[in-house]
Amino acid sequence: MARRPDGALESEVLSVLWQAKRALTPAEVRAQLPGDLAYTTVMTVLGRLHDKGLLRRTPRGRAFAYATTMSESDVIARRMGDALAATRDPASALSGFVGGLSKRDATLLRNILDELDRK
């Protein structure tokens, strides 16, 4: 099986949990992920996401059940902020990002900035 890109498995696990209507155990998460992942791999990813504050866990039987603490849009916004904070040249990073937006997304960004200016 091909190796996933960095962060891909965390994203897949988060996606499963965002789609769930309730907290899920590691076995339930594992059952919804593609491929044949080891239970311990799923446990490790859930533990890391919990340590990052992206999941909460509650006891369920002999395991924990996990649920997200943030919406998908909040997680993406946090990641974007982290990436921007990590660069030595935020102006160039923002310029590159904004320059690569589709017309639709650029219009959306303009509308959001206009709305923020009005507040």
The 8 nearest C-alpha neighbors of each residue, nearest first, counted from 0:
[[1, 2, 34, 3, 35, 36, 33, 4],
 [2, 0, 3, 4, 34, 35, 7, 33],
 [1, 3, 0, 4, 5, 7, 8, 6],
 [2, 4, 7, 1, 5, 8, 6, 0],
 [3, 5, 7, 6, 2, 8, 1, 9],
 [6, 4, 7, 3, 8, 9, 2, 10],
 [5, 7, 9, 8, 10, 4, 3, 11],
 [6, 8, 10, 9, 4, 5, 3, 11],
 [9, 7, 11, 10, 6, 12, 3, 44],
 [10, 8, 12, 6, 11, 7, 13, 44],
 [11, 9, 7, 13, 8, 12, 14, 6],
 [10, 12, 8, 14, 9, 13, 7, 15],
 [13, 11, 9, 15, 14, 10, 8, 16],
 [12, 14, 16, 10, 15, 11, 17, 9],
 [15, 13, 11, 17, 12, 16, 10, 18],
 [16, 14, 12, 18, 13, 17, 19, 11],
 [15, 17, 19, 13, 18, 14, 66, 12],
 [18, 16, 14, 19, 15, 13, 67, 71],
 [19, 17, 15, 16, 14, 20, 13, 21],
 [20, 18, 16, 21, 17, 15, 22, 23],
 [19, 21, 18, 22, 17, 16, 23, 66],
 [22, 20, 19, 23, 66, 16, 65, 64],
 [21, 23, 66, 65, 64, 24, 19, 20],
 [24, 22, 64, 65, 27, 28, 21, 25],
 [23, 25, 64, 27, 26, 63, 65, 28],
 [26, 24, 28, 27, 29, 42, 41, 23],
 [25, 27, 29, 24, 28, 30, 38, 23],
 [28, 26, 24, 30, 29, 25, 23, 31],
 [27, 29, 25, 31, 30, 26, 23, 24],
 [30, 28, 26, 32, 31, 27, 25, 41],
 [29, 31, 27, 28, 32, 26, 33, 25],
 [30, 32, 28, 29, 33, 27, 15, 12],
 [31, 33, 29, 30, 34, 28, 11, 12],
 [34, 32, 31, 35, 36, 30, 29, 11],
 [35, 33, 36, 32, 0, 29, 30, 31],
 [34, 36, 37, 33, 32, 29, 30, 38],
 [37, 35, 34, 38, 40, 29, 41, 32],
 [36, 38, 40, 39, 35, 41, 29, 42],
 [37, 39, 41, 40, 42, 36, 29, 26],
 [38, 40, 42, 37, 41, 43, 36, 44],
 [41, 39, 43, 37, 42, 38, 44, 36],
 [40, 42, 44, 38, 43, 39, 45, 25],
 [43, 41, 39, 45, 40, 44, 25, 46],
 [42, 44, 46, 40, 41, 45, 39, 47],
 [45, 43, 47, 41, 46, 42, 48, 9],
 [46, 44, 42, 48, 47, 43, 49, 41],
 [47, 45, 49, 43, 44, 48, 42, 50],
 [48, 46, 50, 44, 49, 45, 43, 51],
 [47, 49, 51, 45, 53, 50, 46, 54],
 [48, 50, 54, 46, 52, 47, 51, 53],
 [49, 51, 47, 52, 48, 46, 53, 54],
 [52, 50, 48, 49, 53, 47, 54, 46],
 [51, 53, 49, 50, 54, 48, 68, 55],
 [52, 54, 68, 48, 51, 49, 67, 69],
 [55, 53, 67, 49, 68, 66, 52, 48],
 [56, 54, 66, 65, 49, 68, 67, 57],
 [57, 55, 65, 64, 63, 66, 54, 58],
 [56, 58, 63, 64, 59, 65, 55, 22],
 [57, 59, 63, 62, 64, 60, 56, 61],
 [60, 58, 63, 62, 64, 61, 57, 24],
 [59, 61, 62, 58, 63, 64, 24, 57],
 [60, 62, 59, 63, 58, 64, 24, 57],
 [63, 61, 59, 60, 58, 64, 24, 25],
 [62, 64, 58, 59, 57, 56, 24, 65],
 [63, 65, 24, 23, 22, 57, 56, 59],
 [64, 66, 56, 22, 23, 55, 24, 54],
 [67, 65, 22, 54, 55, 16, 56, 68],
 [66, 68, 54, 69, 53, 55, 16, 17],
 [67, 69, 54, 53, 55, 66, 70, 52],
 [70, 68, 67, 73, 53, 74, 71, 54],
 [71, 69, 73, 72, 74, 68, 67, 17],
 [70, 72, 74, 73, 75, 69, 17, 14],
 [71, 73, 75, 70, 74, 76, 69, 77],
 [74, 72, 76, 70, 71, 75, 69, 77],
 [75, 73, 77, 71, 76, 72, 78, 69],
 [76, 74, 78, 72, 77, 73, 79, 71],
 [75, 77, 73, 79, 74, 78, 72, 80],
 [78, 76, 74, 80, 75, 79, 73, 81],
 [79, 77, 81, 75, 80, 76, 82, 74],
 [78, 80, 76, 82, 81, 77, 75, 83],
 [81, 79, 77, 83, 78, 82, 84, 76],
 [80, 82, 78, 84, 79, 83, 77, 85],
 [83, 81, 79, 85, 80, 84, 78, 86],
 [82, 84, 80, 85, 81, 86, 89, 79],
 [83, 85, 81, 82, 86, 80, 89, 87],
 [86, 84, 82, 83, 81, 87, 89, 80],
 [87, 85, 88, 83, 84, 89, 82, 92],
 [86, 88, 89, 85, 84, 83, 92, 90],
 [89, 87, 86, 90, 91, 92, 83, 93],
 [88, 90, 92, 91, 86, 83, 93, 87],
 [91, 89, 93, 92, 88, 94, 95, 87],
 [92, 90, 94, 93, 89, 88, 95, 96],
 [91, 93, 89, 95, 94, 90, 96, 88],
 [94, 92, 96, 90, 95, 91, 97, 89],
 [93, 95, 91, 97, 96, 92, 98, 90],
 [94, 96, 98, 92, 93, 97, 91, 99],
 [95, 97, 93, 99, 94, 98, 92, 100],
 [96, 98, 94, 100, 99, 95, 93, 105],
 [99, 97, 95, 96, 100, 94, 93, 101],
 [98, 100, 96, 97, 95, 101, 94, 105],
 [101, 99, 97, 98, 105, 104, 102, 96],
 [100, 102, 104, 103, 105, 99, 98, 106],
 [103, 101, 105, 104, 106, 100, 107, 99],
 [102, 104, 106, 101, 105, 107, 100, 108],
 [103, 105, 107, 101, 106, 102, 100, 108],
 [106, 104, 108, 102, 107, 103, 100, 101],
 [107, 105, 109, 103, 104, 108, 102, 110],
 [106, 108, 104, 110, 105, 109, 111, 103],
 [107, 109, 105, 111, 106, 110, 104, 112],
 [110, 108, 106, 112, 107, 111, 113, 105],
 [111, 109, 113, 107, 108, 112, 114, 106],
 [110, 112, 114, 108, 113, 109, 115, 107],
 [111, 113, 115, 109, 114, 110, 108, 116],
 [114, 112, 110, 116, 111, 115, 109, 117],
 [113, 115, 111, 117, 112, 116, 110, 118],
 [114, 116, 112, 118, 117, 113, 111, 110],
 [117, 115, 113, 114, 118, 112, 111, 110],
 [116, 118, 114, 115, 113, 112, 111, 110],
 [117, 115, 116, 114, 113, 112, 111, 110]]
